[in-house]
């Protein structure tokens, strides 16, 4: 476990530059029986906050076999609502029990006046919102006594008054707070198609040393009249274009822990393992070329 100054505790199992899969409850039994060859597991924090329930029991059991990361969606970091201290306390208790290598959240907001949207909503990128995010990340890292990772999100609108590009915003946030970055490759591709951003230029603008984890997932395509919109659904295999962008990212950042995310229309465990093996093959091939 790392604290806000970057120190690692003795009880955390570090995650190597390897491919892992998202832990979903429907796969708990299969994972415990088959122990597939994946590098690590990432769990959604909010699914495991009840430390006495069967979910947490399974998580702690699997932690004996796999390094672990916790990925949150509930802190609403970009919101102007006060940070939910009760939620933060439960997260800290889970961290103390599970001792994950990484704890991550999103560059987004999802609440207003205590009411939550069922989505991760984009922020305007301005000096004011950057100062707000710096303050919020500092608060969370101080409460958790460790650094966290911040992930870029997919989005379906942009704010016209944004005057900082997202990659620079994340770079400034990381430098100011010491947080790491989790770069979601599928989200970059979705935003490239939806908004016309240059995903490769984005990757080139992210400081290499800040990147600690990469995400991969599937998306769906919806037609609105003559237009097409990509939806970050996490319900399909990784497409060829995202695999190509992932390879570009590994060449840019070097090998990093990479995760296969699949949240709906869940396949059998062997499908997830197969996707992770594709990511592992790219890591191994590029590592061998660099050696």
C-alpha positions in Angstrom: 0.0 0.0 0.0 1.3 3.5 -0.8 0.7 6.5 1.3 0.3 10.1 0.0 4.1 10.4 -0.2 4.4 7.3 -2.3 5.7 4.9 0.4 4.7 1.3 0.0 3.6 -0.8 3.0 4.8 -4.3 3.7 1.4 -6.0 3.5 0.5 -5.0 -0.1 1.3 -7.3 -3.0 2.8 -5.2 -5.8 1.3 -5.5 -9.3 3.8 -6.3 -12.0 3.5 -5.0 -15.6 1.0 -7.7 -16.4 -2.6 -8.1 -17.6 -5.4 -8.6 -15.1 -9.2 -8.8 -15.1 -12.0 -7.0 -13.4 -13.4 -9.1 -10.5 -17.2 -9.6 -10.8 -19.3 -11.6 -8.3 -20.6 -14.0 -10.9 -17.0 -15.2 -11.4 -16.0 -15.5 -7.7 -16.6 -19.3 -7.6 -14.9 -20.0 -10.9 -11.9 -17.9 -10.0 -11.5 -19.7 -6.6 -11.8 -23.1 -8.3 -9.7 -22.6 -11.4 -7.1 -20.0 -10.4 -6.5 -18.9 -14.0 -3.1 -17.4 -15.1 -3.9 -13.7 -14.9 -1.6 -11.2 -13.3 -4.0 -9.5 -10.9 -7.6 -8.6 -10.1 -9.4 -5.2 -9.8 -12.5 -4.9 -7.7 -15.1 -2.1 -7.7 -14.7 -0.7 -4.2 -18.4 0.0 -3.6 -19.2 -3.7 -4.1 -17.1 -4.6 -1.1 -17.6 -1.9 1.5 -19.5 -4.3 3.8 -16.6 -6.0 5.4 -18.6 -8.8 7.0 -20.5 -9.9 3.8 -19.9 -12.7 1.4 -18.5 -10.3 -1.2 -15.7 -9.1 1.0 -15.0 -12.7 2.2 -14.5 -13.8 -1.4 -12.3 -10.7 -2.1 -10.0 -11.4 0.8 -9.8 -15.1 -0.2 -8.8 -14.3 -3.7 -6.3 -11.7 -2.4 -4.3 -14.7 -1.2 -3.7 -15.8 -4.8 -3.7 -12.5 -6.7 -2.4 -8.9 -6.3 -5.3 -6.6 -5.9 -6.5 -3.1 -7.0 -9.6 -1.2 -5.9 -11.4 0.9 -8.4 -14.0 3.4 -7.1 -17.0 5.2 -8.7 -18.7 6.7 -5.7 -16.6 9.6 -4.4 -17.8 12.1 -7.0 -14.5 14.0 -6.8 -15.4 16.7 -9.3 -18.7 17.6 -7.5 -19.2 20.7 -5.4 -20.9 18.5 -2.8 -18.8 17.9 0.3 -16.9 14.7 0.2 -18.9 11.9 1.8 -16.8 11.2 4.9 -18.8 8.1 5.8 -18.1 6.6 2.4 -14.5 7.6 2.7 -14.3 5.9 6.1 -15.7 2.7 4.7 -13.2 2.8 1.8 -10.3 3.3 4.2 -11.5 0.3 6.3 -11.6 -1.8 3.1 -8.2 -0.7 2.1 -6.8 -1.5 5.5 -8.3 -5.1 5.2 -7.6 -5.8 1.5 -4.2 -4.0 1.3 -4.5 -3.2 -2.5 -1.5 -2.1 -4.6 -3.6 0.6 -6.2 -6.7 2.6 -5.3 -8.3 4.6 -8.1 -11.1 7.0 -8.9 -12.3 9.1 -11.8 -11.8 12.6 -13.2 -15.6 13.2 -13.0 -18.5 14.2 -10.9 -21.8 12.4 -10.3 -23.7 14.1 -7.5 -25.5 17.4 -6.8 -27.2 18.2 -3.5 -26.7 14.6 -2.4 -28.5 13.2 -5.4 -26.4 10.9 -7.6 -26.6 10.3 -11.3 -26.1 6.8 -12.6 -23.1 7.9 -14.6 -19.7 9.5 -14.4 -20.2 13.0 -15.7 -17.5 15.1 -17.4 -16.0 18.3 -16.0 -15.1 21.6 -17.6 -11.3 21.9 -17.8 -10.5 25.4 -16.4 -8.1 26.8 -13.8 -11.0 26.9 -11.3 -12.0 23.2 -11.8 -8.3 22.2 -11.7 -7.8 24.0 -8.3 -11.0 22.2 -7.1 -9.8 18.8 -8.1 -6.4 19.4 -6.6 -8.1 20.2 -3.3 -10.4 17.2 -3.5 -7.6 14.7 -4.3 -5.5 16.1 -1.5 -8.4 15.6 0.9 -8.9 12.0 -0.2 -5.2 11.1 -0.1 -4.8 12.6 3.3 -7.8 10.6 4.6 -6.7 7.4 3.0 -3.1 8.0 4.0 -1.9 7.0 0.5 -1.8 8.2 -3.1 -4.5 7.3 -5.5 -4.8 7.0 -9.2 -7.2 9.2 -11.3 -8.8 7.8 -14.5 -9.9 9.7 -17.6 -13.5 9.0 -18.5 -15.5 8.6 -21.8 -17.9 11.5 -22.5 -20.7 12.5 -24.8 -20.5 16.2 -24.5 -17.8 18.8 -24.0 -17.9 22.2 -22.3 -17.2 25.2 -24.7 -15.6 27.2 -22.0 -12.9 24.6 -21.2 -9.5 26.3 -21.8 -7.2 23.4 -20.7 -6.9 20.2 -22.7 -7.7 17.1 -20.7 -4.2 15.6 -21.0 -2.6 18.8 -19.6 -5.3 18.9 -16.9 -4.4 15.4 -15.7 -0.7 16.2 -15.9 -1.1 19.3 -13.7 -3.3 17.4 -11.3 -0.7 14.6 -10.9 2.2 17.1 -10.4 0.3 19.1 -7.8 -1.1 16.2 -5.7 1.4 13.4 -6.3 -1.5 11.2 -7.5 -0.9 8.6 -10.2 -2.8 8.3 -13.5 -4.9 5.4 -14.8 -5.3 5.9 -18.5 -8.3 4.1 -20.0 -7.5 3.3 -23.6 -11.0 2.6 -24.7 -12.2 5.9 -23.2 -9.7 7.7 -25.3 -10.8 5.9 -28.5 -14.5 6.6 -27.7 -13.7 10.3 -27.2 -11.7 10.4 -30.4 -14.6 9.1 -32.3 -17.2 11.2 -30.4 -15.4 14.5 -30.2 -12.5 14.3 -32.7 -9.7 14.4 -30.2 -6.3 13.0 -31.3 -5.9 10.0 -28.9 -2.3 9.4 -29.8 -1.4 13.1 -29.3 -3.2 12.8 -25.9 -1.1 9.8 -24.9 2.1 11.7 -26.0 1.1 14.6 -23.7 0.7 12.5 -20.6 3.8 12.3 -18.4 5.2 8.8 -18.6 6.2 8.6 -14.9 2.7 9.4 -13.7 1.0 6.5 -15.5 0.6 3.4 -13.2 -2.2 1.5 -14.8 -4.0 1.1 -18.1 -7.6 0.0 -18.8 -9.0 -1.8 -21.8 -12.7 -2.5 -22.5 -15.4 -2.7 -25.2 -17.9 -0.2 -26.4 -21.1 -0.2 -28.5 -22.1 2.0 -31.4 -25.4 3.8 -31.5 -26.8 5.7 -34.5 -28.6 9.0 -34.1 -29.8 10.0 -37.6 -26.7 10.0 -39.7 -24.4 10.4 -36.8 -22.8 7.6 -34.8 -22.0 7.8 -31.1 -19.7 5.3 -29.3 -20.9 4.3 -25.8 -18.4 3.0 -23.2 -20.6 0.0 -22.3 -17.9 -2.5 -21.1 -20.1 -5.2 -22.7 -18.1 -6.4 -25.7 -14.6 -7.6 -26.5 -11.8 -5.0 -27.1 -11.9 -3.9 -30.7 -8.9 -3.9 -33.1 -8.6 -0.1 -33.1 -8.4 -0.1 -29.3 -5.8 -2.9 -29.3 -3.7 -0.8 -31.8 -4.1 2.3 -29.5 -3.1 0.2 -26.5 0.1 -1.0 -28.3 0.9 2.7 -29.0 0.4 3.5 -25.3 2.7 0.6 -24.2 5.4 1.9 -26.6 5.0 5.4 -25.1 4.7 4.5 -21.4 6.5 1.2 -21.3 4.9 -1.9 -19.8 2.2 -1.1 -17.2 -0.4 -3.2 -15.4 -3.3 -3.5 -17.8 -6.9 -4.5 -17.0 -9.7 -6.0 -19.0 -13.0 -4.3 -17.9 -16.3 -6.1 -18.6 -19.3 -4.9 -16.6 -22.5 -6.0 -18.4 -23.5 -8.9 -20.6 -20.8 -10.7 -18.7 -19.2 -13.6 -20.6 -17.7 -16.7 -19.0 -14.5 -16.4 -17.1 -12.5 -18.0 -19.9 -13.4 -15.2 -22.3 -12.0 -12.6 -19.9 -8.9 -14.6 -19.4 -8.5 -14.8 -23.2 -8.7 -11.0 -23.5 -6.2 -10.6 -20.8 -3.8 -13.0 -22.6 -4.0 -10.7 -25.7 -2.9 -7.8 -23.5 -0.2 -9.9 -22.0 1.1 -10.9 -25.4 1.5 -7.3 -26.4 3.3 -6.5 -23.1 5.7 -9.4 -23.6 6.3 -8.8 -27.2 7.2 -5.1 -26.8 9.3 -5.9 -23.7 11.3 -8.5 -25.7 11.8 -5.9 -28.5 13.1 -3.4 -26.1 15.5 -5.8 -24.4 
